Amino acid sequence: MITGLLSFIAGVVLFFAGASSYYYGAALPPAIMGCVLFAVGYIAYSRSDARRKRNVYAYDMYPAELRDEELPRMKLLMKKLKSYRWLFILLALFGMALFFRFYIVCEGDTCRFSFFRKGMGLTLTIMSAFIIFIGYLTWKRADKYLKGLESFYKMTT
């Protein structure tokens, strides 16, 4: 959530502080991804306390509820994290393509550099790589939790 807010602020600062199209292009990915990261972080944060209480209650009173509700939820989360990883790998590749290849705009016989696209490609690549790293850390924690749930389920049956 904080990462999303900082990213959005960086995008806004780049947009208003920059005096060229390079900065305007560089401002778009942090602003858009910052909004998405903030929303995802806020949703996870707002649900976490109720989920923690429900899991503690299920652990003490109804261990089968952990198996029936929490285990499938975590397996689904792991699948989503895998698909998000590939999405951001594709976004990073697209950003590299914008930065290295598609920043030349040709209209008729004249070609010019599009620094807007070059700036957008650079920050899209950097933001995607950063989100891939954060996703990896999230995946490691989720995998550890999933293995703990599976071992708890094996102990209770």
Secondary structure, 3 states (H helix, E strand, C coil): CHHHHHHHHHHHHHHHHCCCHHHHHHHHHHHHHHHHHHHHHHHHHHHHHHHHHHHHHHHHCCHHHHHHHHHHHHHHHHHHHHHHHHHHHHHHHHHHHHHHCCCEEEECCEEEECHHHHHHHHHHHHHHHHHHHHHHHHHHHHHHHHHHHHHHHHHHC
